[in-house]
Amino acid sequence: MLPRFGIEVAAAVGDAPALLAAVHEHRPDLVVTDVRMPPNHTDEGLRAAVSLRAEDPRLPVVALSQYVQHSYAGELLASGSGRSIGYLLKDRIGDVAEFAGHLRRVADGATVIDPEVVRQLMQRRRDPLRQLTAREREVLSLIAQGHSNAATARILSLTEAGVAKHIGNLLTKLNLPLSDDTNRRVLAVLAYLRSRSD
């Protein structure tokens, strides 16, 4: 259908290794990939796209996804120069003319992100705790109430090592770096309290 809109398809492939090979062989003006590709159907297409952008940060890439996957969208948006990127939801590209327009814009250097992806990414930025698991939020809540690791373990029927692991995970997810100048637990509690006051 795309040739009707003046877009030539240089290659259609079924997996990430074939995508990489086709891009190296054909040197296309734009790459369109599914985020999930065989053999594992996890993030092979995205990994290939990020790899291609690492080789050539100006290579226009459009990733198609079944649903909003924050880490996928963020990783692709952070790749290369931050230009010539598209992240579109498959169920919203039914209009071929509109899709072709998106492809042209990305090929010309624009960034085209599905509005639902933008909405969810912005929501996630407003509430950093959304990325925590329910258990990590429970642990953080108890820390905010002043409980020690031992008390938190007792209350949640966990081991202290389990509590420490949850704390490490939530500190990482909240992007609280190690520093001699700050107490990451206190910063995590402050993030928790801010999210509860919003």
C-alpha positions in Angstrom: 0.0 0.0 0.0 2.8 2.4 0.7 4.0 2.6 -2.9 0.7 4.2 -3.7 1.9 7.1 -1.6 5.3 7.3 -3.1 7.1 5.3 -0.5 9.3 2.5 -1.9 9.8 -0.5 0.4 13.4 -1.7 0.0 13.0 -4.9 2.1 10.5 -6.6 4.3 12.0 -8.9 6.9 10.8 -11.2 9.7 13.4 -10.9 12.5 15.9 -8.5 14.0 19.1 -10.1 12.4 17.4 -9.8 9.0 16.5 -6.2 9.7 20.1 -5.3 10.5 21.3 -7.1 7.4 18.7 -5.4 5.2 19.6 -2.0 6.5 23.3 -2.6 5.9 22.6 -3.9 2.4 20.0 -1.4 1.2 21.0 1.8 3.2 17.3 3.0 3.4 16.2 6.5 4.0 14.0 5.2 6.8 13.6 2.1 8.9 10.2 0.9 10.1 10.3 -1.9 12.7 8.0 -3.7 15.1 9.2 -3.4 18.7 8.7 -7.1 19.1 10.2 -9.5 16.6 11.0 -13.2 16.4 12.5 -15.3 17.8 11.5 -14.2 21.4 8.9 -11.5 20.6 10.2 -9.3 23.4 12.2 -6.3 22.3 14.3 -7.5 19.4 13.1 -4.9 16.9 13.7 -2.1 19.4 17.2 -3.4 20.2 17.9 -3.6 16.4 16.6 0.0 16.0 18.7 1.3 18.9 21.8 -0.5 17.5 21.2 1.0 14.1 20.9 4.5 15.7 24.1 3.9 17.6 25.9 3.2 14.2 24.2 6.2 12.5 22.5 8.6 14.9 20.8 10.4 11.9 19.1 7.2 10.6 15.3 7.8 10.7 13.6 5.0 12.6 9.9 4.4 13.3 9.0 1.7 15.8 5.5 0.2 15.9 4.2 -1.2 19.1 1.0 -3.0 20.2 0.8 -1.0 23.4 2.7 1.7 25.2 5.9 0.3 26.7 7.5 3.1 28.6 11.0 1.6 28.7 10.9 0.9 24.9 9.7 4.4 24.0 12.2 6.1 26.3 15.1 4.0 25.0 14.3 4.8 21.4 13.7 8.5 22.1 17.1 8.7 23.9 18.9 7.0 21.0 21.0 8.9 18.5 20.4 12.6 18.1 16.8 12.5 19.4 15.6 13.5 15.9 14.1 11.4 13.1 12.3 9.1 15.5 8.8 7.7 15.5 7.0 5.6 18.0 3.5 4.7 16.9 0.8 2.3 18.3 -0.2 -0.3 15.7 -3.9 0.0 16.4 -3.8 3.7 15.5 -2.2 3.6 12.1 -5.2 2.3 10.1 -5.2 5.3 7.8 -2.4 4.5 5.3 -2.2 8.1 4.0 -1.7 9.4 7.5 0.8 6.7 8.3 2.7 7.6 5.1 2.7 11.2 6.2 4.2 10.2 9.6 6.9 8.3 7.8 7.8 11.3 5.6 8.0 13.6 8.5 10.3 11.2 10.4 12.5 10.8 7.3 12.7 14.6 7.1 14.0 14.9 10.7 10.8 15.2 12.7 9.9 13.2 15.8 6.5 11.6 15.6 5.1 10.1 18.8 1.6 8.7 19.2 -0.4 11.0 21.5 -1.2 8.1 23.8 2.5 7.4 24.2 3.1 11.0 25.1 0.2 11.1 27.6 1.4 8.0 29.4 5.1 9.1 29.4 4.0 12.5 30.9 1.8 10.8 33.5 4.7 8.6 34.4 7.0 11.6 34.8 4.5 13.3 37.1 4.4 10.2 39.4 7.8 8.5 39.5 6.3 5.9 41.9 4.2 4.4 39.1 7.1 2.4 37.9 7.5 0.7 41.3 5.9 -2.7 41.9 3.1 -3.0 44.5 5.6 -4.6 46.9 8.2 -1.9 46.4 5.6 0.7 47.1 4.7 -1.1 50.4 8.3 -1.2 51.4 8.7 2.5 50.6 5.6 3.3 52.6 6.9 1.5 55.6 10.3 3.3 55.3 8.4 6.6 55.1 6.7 5.7 58.3 10.1 5.3 60.0 10.3 1.5 60.0 13.7 -0.2 59.9 14.5 -3.0 57.4 14.0 -5.5 60.2 10.6 -4.1 61.1 9.6 -3.9 57.4 10.6 -7.5 56.9 8.5 -8.6 59.9 5.4 -6.5 58.8 5.5 -7.8 55.2 6.6 -11.4 56.1 9.9 -11.0 54.2 13.5 -11.6 55.0 15.7 -8.6 55.7 17.6 -9.6 52.5 14.4 -9.4 50.6 13.6 -6.0 52.0 17.1 -4.8 51.1 16.6 -6.1 47.5 13.3 -4.2 47.2 14.9 -1.1 48.5 17.8 -1.4 46.0 15.3 -1.9 43.2 13.2 1.1 44.1 16.2 3.3 44.5 17.4 2.3 41.1 13.9 2.8 39.5 13.6 6.3 41.2 17.0 7.1 39.6 18.6 8.0 42.9 22.4 7.7 42.3 24.9 6.7 44.9 26.5 9.8 46.5 28.5 10.7 49.6 26.4 13.9 49.8 22.9 12.4 49.9 20.9 9.7 51.7 19.1 7.8 49.0 16.5 6.4 51.5 15.6 10.0 52.5 15.3 11.1 48.9 13.1 8.1 48.2 10.9 9.0 51.1 10.7 12.6 49.9 9.6 11.3 46.4 7.0 9.1 48.1 5.6 12.0 50.2 5.5 14.4 47.2 3.5 11.8 45.2 1.0 11.4 48.0 0.5 15.2 48.2 -0.3 15.6 44.5 
